[in-house]
Amino acid sequence: MHCVDPACTSACPVQALEKNENGAVIYDAERCIGCRYCMVACPFHIPQFEWDEPFPRIAKCTLCFDRLAVGDGPRCAEYCPTGALIWGHWDELLAEAEQRLADNPDRYVNHIYGKDEAGGLSVFYLSHVPFEKLGLPTLAPEPHPELSNNVAAFGTPTALLAVAGVMTGIHWVTKRRADE
């Protein structure tokens, strides 16, 4: 999906997944420690672990970032025979999706999937069936990294304080028994 604000990059503790300047979320196998937090964080379940490989790694679409670097678009858009996949700048693609929706109101569900979901995606979908039937989740407009950042900012200190409290209690009880 190459989210505008990707949760997978936020969740990765070693920055094995990063969003580059062209909008592609790319994976660096050399940095990956195999924790699979990216799989848990992604609301679309895009990063997948190669369980059947002898040296497994995370696999996901790279949006052909090597082609983007030289000014070309992704191969899937280049070779799509029907024009269903197109490549371009976010604002231009949004305008195209809005125009297709306006020109064919009976053909599509009245919603551009990816415009607002999870803070916005770099991919837009138009469909004649509800998006849930395509396996796309219903998501709030807030970016998902906000959720993981809040857990890191508030959950981690809370958990550490709780562990410290429990350890202090255990120490107090064992010391008290030793003194008796």
CYANA upper distance limits for C-alpha pairs under 8 A (distance plus 0.5 A):
  1 MET  CA     44 PHE  CA      8.31
  1 MET  CA     46 ILE  CA      8.09
  1 MET  CA    121 LEU  CA      6.63
  1 MET  CA    122 SER  CA      6.72
  1 MET  CA    123 VAL  CA      6.25
  2 HIS  CA      6 PRO  CA      7.34
  2 HIS  CA     19 LYS  CA      8.36
  2 HIS  CA     23 GLY  CA      7.26
  2 HIS  CA     24 ALA  CA      6.24
  2 HIS  CA     25 VAL  CA      5.92
  2 HIS  CA     63 LEU  CA      8.43
  2 HIS  CA    121 LEU  CA      6.69
  2 HIS  CA    122 SER  CA      5.83
  2 HIS  CA    123 VAL  CA      7.58
  3 CYS  CA      7 ALA  CA      8.45
  3 CYS  CA     25 VAL  CA      8.37
  3 CYS  CA    118 ALA  CA      8.21
  3 CYS  CA    119 GLY  CA      8.15
  3 CYS  CA    120 GLY  CA      6.70
  3 CYS  CA    121 LEU  CA      4.59
  3 CYS  CA    122 SER  CA      5.95
  3 CYS  CA    123 VAL  CA      8.26
  4 VAL  CA     23 GLY  CA      7.93
  4 VAL  CA    119 GLY  CA      7.10
  4 VAL  CA    120 GLY  CA      5.99
  4 VAL  CA    121 LEU  CA      5.67
  4 VAL  CA    122 SER  CA      6.56
  5 ASP  CA    118 ALA  CA      8.38
  5 ASP  CA    119 GLY  CA      6.96
  5 ASP  CA    120 GLY  CA      7.93
  5 ASP  CA    121 LEU  CA      8.40
  5 ASP  CA    143 PRO  CA      6.62
  5 ASP  CA    144 HIS  CA      8.03
  5 ASP  CA    145 PRO  CA      7.45
  6 PRO  CA     10 SER  CA      7.23
  6 PRO  CA     19 LYS  CA      8.22
  6 PRO  CA     25 VAL  CA      8.35
  6 PRO  CA     42 CYS  CA      8.26
  6 PRO  CA    143 PRO  CA      8.08
  6 PRO  CA    144 HIS  CA      7.59
  6 PRO  CA    145 PRO  CA      7.17
  7 ALA  CA     11 ALA  CA      6.62
  7 ALA  CA     38 CYS  CA      7.89
  7 ALA  CA     41 ALA  CA      6.12
  7 ALA  CA     42 CYS  CA      6.26
  7 ALA  CA    143 PRO  CA      8.06
  7 ALA  CA    144 HIS  CA      5.73
  7 ALA  CA    145 PRO  CA      5.14
  7 ALA  CA    148 SER  CA      8.16
  8 CYS  CA     12 CYS  CA      6.73
  8 CYS  CA     17 LEU  CA      7.39
  8 CYS  CA     37 TYR  CA      7.87
  8 CYS  CA     38 CYS  CA      4.77
  8 CYS  CA     39 MET  CA      7.59
  8 CYS  CA     41 ALA  CA      5.98
  8 CYS  CA     42 CYS  CA      5.98
  9 THR  CA     15 GLN  CA      7.04
  9 THR  CA     16 ALA  CA      8.22
  9 THR  CA     17 LEU  CA      5.57
  9 THR  CA     18 GLU  CA      5.98
  9 THR  CA     19 LYS  CA      7.72
  9 THR  CA     25 VAL  CA      8.40
  9 THR  CA     38 CYS  CA      7.51
 10 SER  CA    145 PRO  CA      6.17
 10 SER  CA    148 SER  CA      7.71
 10 SER  CA    149 ASN  CA      8.23
 11 ALA  CA     37 TYR  CA      6.40
 11 ALA  CA     38 CYS  CA      6.25
 11 ALA  CA     41 ALA  CA      6.80
 11 ALA  CA    145 PRO  CA      8.07
 11 ALA  CA    148 SER  CA      7.30
 12 CYS  CA     16 ALA  CA      7.03
 12 CYS  CA     17 LEU  CA      7.12
 12 CYS  CA     37 TYR  CA      6.67
 12 CYS  CA     38 CYS  CA      6.42
 14 VAL  CA     31 ARG  CA      6.94
 14 VAL  CA     32 CYS  CA      7.30
 14 VAL  CA     33 ILE  CA      8.14
 15 GLN  CA     31 ARG  CA      7.67
 15 GLN  CA     32 CYS  CA      8.35
 16 ALA  CA     27 TYR  CA      6.07
 16 ALA  CA     28 ASP  CA      5.35
 16 ALA  CA     29 ALA  CA      7.18
 16 ALA  CA     30 GLU  CA      8.14
 16 ALA  CA     31 ARG  CA      5.54
 16 ALA  CA     32 CYS  CA      5.59
 17 LEU  CA     25 VAL  CA      7.01
 17 LEU  CA     26 ILE  CA      6.03
 17 LEU  CA     27 TYR  CA      5.06
 17 LEU  CA     28 ASP  CA      6.86
 18 GLU  CA     25 VAL  CA      5.92
 18 GLU  CA     26 ILE  CA      5.99
 18 GLU  CA     27 TYR  CA      7.19
 19 LYS  CA     23 GLY  CA      6.58
 19 LYS  CA     24 ALA  CA      6.03
 19 LYS  CA     25 VAL  CA      4.66
 19 LYS  CA     26 ILE  CA      6.69
 20 ASN  CA     24 ALA  CA      6.11
 20 ASN  CA     25 VAL  CA      6.87
 20 ASN  CA     26 ILE  CA      7.72
 22 ASN  CA     65 PHE  CA      7.99
 22 ASN  CA     68 LEU  CA      7.26
 22 ASN  CA     69 ALA  CA      8.10
 23 GLY  CA    122 SER  CA      7.69
 24 ALA  CA     62 THR  CA      6.66
 24 ALA  CA     63 LEU  CA      6.16
 24 ALA  CA     65 PHE  CA      6.67
 25 VAL  CA     62 THR  CA      6.77
 25 VAL  CA     63 LEU  CA      8.16
 26 ILE  CA     61 CYS  CA      8.44
 26 ILE  CA     62 THR  CA      5.82
 26 ILE  CA     65 PHE  CA      8.09
 27 TYR  CA     58 ILE  CA      8.13
 27 TYR  CA     59 ALA  CA      8.43
 27 TYR  CA     60 LYS  CA      8.29
 27 TYR  CA     62 THR  CA      7.99
 28 ASP  CA     32 CYS  CA      7.09
 29 ALA  CA     57 ARG  CA      7.14
 29 ALA  CA     58 ILE  CA      7.99
 32 CYS  CA     57 ARG  CA      8.32
 34 GLY  CA     57 ARG  CA      7.52
 34 GLY  CA     58 ILE  CA      8.36
 36 ARG  CA     40 VAL  CA      7.39
 36 ARG  CA     49 PHE  CA      7.97
 36 ARG  CA     58 ILE  CA      8.35
 37 TYR  CA     41 ALA  CA      6.61
 38 CYS  CA     42 CYS  CA      6.55
 38 CYS  CA     47 PRO  CA      7.11
 39 MET  CA     45 HIS  CA      6.43
 39 MET  CA     46 ILE  CA      7.54
 39 MET  CA     47 PRO  CA      5.83
 39 MET  CA     48 GLN  CA      7.04
 40 VAL  CA     45 HIS  CA      7.94
 41 ALA  CA    144 HIS  CA      8.36
 41 ALA  CA    148 SER  CA      8.46
 42 CYS  CA     46 ILE  CA      7.10
 42 CYS  CA     47 PRO  CA      7.92
 43 PRO  CA    137 PRO  CA      7.90
 44 PHE  CA    136 LEU  CA      7.58
 44 PHE  CA    137 PRO  CA      7.55
 46 ILE  CA     60 LYS  CA      6.78
 47 PRO  CA     58 ILE  CA      6.54
 47 PRO  CA     59 ALA  CA      6.22
 47 PRO  CA     60 LYS  CA      5.64
 48 GLN  CA     58 ILE  CA      5.89
 48 GLN  CA     59 ALA  CA      5.76
 48 GLN  CA     60 LYS  CA      7.11
 49 PHE  CA     56 PRO  CA      7.15
 49 PHE  CA     57 ARG  CA      6.19
 49 PHE  CA     58 ILE  CA      5.07
 49 PHE  CA     59 ALA  CA      6.75
 50 GLU  CA     56 PRO  CA      5.41
 50 GLU  CA     57 ARG  CA      6.13
 50 GLU  CA     58 ILE  CA      6.76
 50 GLU  CA     59 ALA  CA      7.31
 51 TRP  CA     56 PRO  CA      6.50
 52 ASP  CA     56 PRO  CA      7.71
 63 LEU  CA     68 LEU  CA      8.47
 63 LEU  CA     74 PRO  CA      6.18
 64 CYS  CA     68 LEU  CA      6.94
 64 CYS  CA     73 GLY  CA      7.84
 64 CYS  CA     74 PRO  CA      5.53
 64 CYS  CA     75 ARG  CA      7.51
 65 PHE  CA     69 ALA  CA      6.72
 65 PHE  CA     74 PRO  CA      8.18
 66 ASP  CA     70 VAL  CA      7.59
 67 ARG  CA     71 GLY  CA      6.98
 67 ARG  CA     72 ASP  CA      5.53
 67 ARG  CA     73 GLY  CA      6.70
 67 ARG  CA     74 PRO  CA      7.17
 68 LEU  CA     72 ASP  CA      5.57
 68 LEU  CA     73 GLY  CA      6.13
 68 LEU  CA     74 PRO  CA      7.66
 73 GLY  CA     77 ALA  CA      7.51
 73 GLY  CA     78 GLU  CA      7.37
 73 GLY  CA     87 TRP  CA      6.66
 73 GLY  CA     88 GLY  CA      8.26
 74 PRO  CA     78 GLU  CA      6.96
 74 PRO  CA     87 TRP  CA      7.83
 75 ARG  CA     79 TYR  CA      6.55
 76 CYS  CA     80 CYS  CA      6.40
 76 CYS  CA     85 LEU  CA      7.64
 77 ALA  CA     83 GLY  CA      8.14
 77 ALA  CA     85 LEU  CA      5.34
 77 ALA  CA     86 ILE  CA      5.59
 77 ALA  CA     87 TRP  CA      6.54
 78 GLU  CA     86 ILE  CA      8.12
 80 CYS  CA     84 ALA  CA      7.30
 80 CYS  CA     85 LEU  CA      6.56
 86 ILE  CA     93 LEU  CA      8.41
 87 TRP  CA     93 LEU  CA      7.96
 88 GLY  CA     92 GLU  CA      7.02
 88 GLY  CA     93 LEU  CA      6.61
 89 HIS  CA     93 LEU  CA      6.61
 90 TRP  CA     94 LEU  CA      6.59
 90 TRP  CA    122 SER  CA      7.24
 91 ASP  CA     95 ALA  CA      6.68
 92 GLU  CA     96 GLU  CA      6.69
 93 LEU  CA     97 ALA  CA      6.63
 93 LEU  CA    124 PHE  CA      8.27
 94 LEU  CA     98 GLU  CA      6.60
 94 LEU  CA    115 LYS  CA      7.96
 94 LEU  CA    124 PHE  CA      7.97
 95 ALA  CA     99 GLN  CA      6.57
 96 GLU  CA    100 ARG  CA      6.63
 97 ALA  CA    101 LEU  CA      6.60
 97 ALA  CA    112 ILE  CA      7.49
 97 ALA  CA    124 PHE  CA      8.03
 97 ALA  CA    126 LEU  CA      7.74
 98 GLU  CA    102 ALA  CA      6.60
 98 GLU  CA    112 ILE  CA      8.05
 99 GLN  CA    103 ASP  CA      6.47
100 ARG  CA    104 ASN  CA      6.49
101 LEU  CA    105 PRO  CA      6.03
101 LEU  CA    107 ARG  CA      8.46
101 LEU  CA    108 TYR  CA      7.02
101 LEU  CA    110 ASN  CA      7.54
101 LEU  CA    126 LEU  CA      8.25
104 ASN  CA    108 TYR  CA      7.29
105 PRO  CA    109 VAL  CA      8.17
105 PRO  CA    110 ASN  CA      7.53
107 ARG  CA    127 SER  CA      8.37
107 ARG  CA    128 HIS  CA      6.21
108 TYR  CA    126 LEU  CA      6.80
108 TYR  CA    127 SER  CA      5.64
108 TYR  CA    128 HIS  CA      4.72
108 TYR  CA    129 VAL  CA      7.84
109 VAL  CA    126 LEU  CA      7.63
109 VAL  CA    127 SER  CA      6.37
109 VAL  CA    128 HIS  CA      5.87
109 VAL  CA    129 VAL  CA      6.92
109 VAL  CA    130 PRO  CA      7.06
111 HIS  CA    126 LEU  CA      7.65
112 ILE  CA    124 PHE  CA      6.87
112 ILE  CA    125 TYR  CA      6.36
112 ILE  CA    126 LEU  CA      6.20
113 TYR  CA    117 GLU  CA      7.42
113 TYR  CA    124 PHE  CA      6.05
113 TYR  CA    125 TYR  CA      5.45
113 TYR  CA    126 LEU  CA      7.13
113 TYR  CA    131 PHE  CA      8.13
114 GLY  CA    118 ALA  CA      8.48
114 GLY  CA    120 GLY  CA      5.91
114 GLY  CA    121 LEU  CA      5.29
114 GLY  CA    122 SER  CA      7.71
114 GLY  CA    123 VAL  CA      6.49
114 GLY  CA    124 PHE  CA      5.28
114 GLY  CA    125 TYR  CA      7.08
115 LYS  CA    119 GLY  CA      8.49
115 LYS  CA    120 GLY  CA      5.57
115 LYS  CA    121 LEU  CA      6.89
115 LYS  CA    124 PHE  CA      7.08
116 ASP  CA    120 GLY  CA      5.06
116 ASP  CA    121 LEU  CA      7.96
116 ASP  CA    140 ALA  CA      8.33
116 ASP  CA    141 PRO  CA      5.62
117 GLU  CA    121 LEU  CA      7.43
117 GLU  CA    138 THR  CA      8.24
117 GLU  CA    139 LEU  CA      5.86
117 GLU  CA    140 ALA  CA      6.29
117 GLU  CA    141 PRO  CA      5.22
117 GLU  CA    142 GLU  CA      7.89
117 GLU  CA    143 PRO  CA      8.37
118 ALA  CA    139 LEU  CA      6.50
118 ALA  CA    140 ALA  CA      6.36
118 ALA  CA    141 PRO  CA      5.31
118 ALA  CA    142 GLU  CA      5.65
118 ALA  CA    143 PRO  CA      4.87
118 ALA  CA    144 HIS  CA      6.32
119 GLY  CA    141 PRO  CA      5.56
119 GLY  CA    142 GLU  CA      5.53
119 GLY  CA    143 PRO  CA      4.64
119 GLY  CA    144 HIS  CA      7.96
120 GLY  CA    141 PRO  CA      7.79
120 GLY  CA    143 PRO  CA      8.06
127 SER  CA    131 PHE  CA      7.53
129 VAL  CA    133 LYS  CA      7.29
129 VAL  CA    134 LEU  CA      8.26
130 PRO  CA    134 LEU  CA      7.72
131 PHE  CA    135 GLY  CA      7.18
131 PHE  CA    136 LEU  CA      6.04
131 PHE  CA    137 PRO  CA      8.09
132 GLU  CA    136 LEU  CA      5.65
132 GLU  CA    137 PRO  CA      6.59
132 GLU  CA    138 THR  CA      7.62
142 GLU  CA    146 GLU  CA      7.96
143 PRO  CA    147 LEU  CA      8.25
144 HIS  CA    148 SER  CA      7.46
145 PRO  CA    149 ASN  CA      6.37
146 GLU  CA    150 ASN  CA      6.49
147 LEU  CA    151 VAL  CA      6.81
148 SER  CA    152 ALA  CA      6.62
149 ASN  CA    153 ALA  CA      6.46
150 ASN  CA    154 PHE  CA      6.30
150 ASN  CA    155 GLY  CA      7.69
151 VAL  CA    155 GLY  CA      5.04
151 VAL  CA    156 THR  CA      7.10
152 ALA  CA    156 THR  CA      5.81
152 ALA  CA    157 PRO  CA      8.41
153 ALA  CA    157 PRO  CA      7.60
154 PHE  CA    158 THR  CA      6.73
155 GLY  CA    159 ALA  CA      6.51
156 THR  CA    160 LEU  CA      6.61
157 PRO  CA    161 LEU  CA      6.57
158 THR  CA    162 ALA  CA      6.65
159 ALA  CA    163 VAL  CA      6.67
160 LEU  CA    164 ALA  CA      6.55
161 LEU  CA    165 GLY  CA      6.54
162 ALA  CA    166 VAL  CA      6.71
163 VAL  CA    167 MET  CA      6.55
164 ALA  CA    168 THR  CA      6.52
165 GLY  CA    169 GLY  CA      6.66
166 VAL  CA    170 ILE  CA      6.69
167 MET  CA    171 HIS  CA      6.56
168 THR  CA    172 TRP  CA      6.56
169 GLY  CA    173 VAL  CA      6.66
170 ILE  CA    174 THR  CA      6.58
171 HIS  CA    175 LYS  CA      6.40
172 TRP  CA    176 ARG  CA      6.48
173 VAL  CA    177 ARG  CA      6.71
174 THR  CA    178 ALA  CA      6.60
175 LYS  CA    179 ASP  CA      6.68
176 ARG  CA    180 GLU  CA      6.97
